[in-house]
């Protein structure tokens, strides 16, 4: 970090005030982020995320599963008719 040279105490005070405000802003951002994270981690949100991920998986694999299921149902029905 580069050392800054000040020509007066007023400059030092102004720079310290800026640093203090930046520190407070960063702290408030951290608090807000923590609150949002805390609100998003609820049992309902966790279950919804779990269900939606499996729903997406089955929705995308539906065309792959359907032919094999239909084949199994048809063969079961044919075997039932015979026996």
Secondary structure as UniProt FT lines:
FT   HELIX           9..40
FT   HELIX           43..82
//
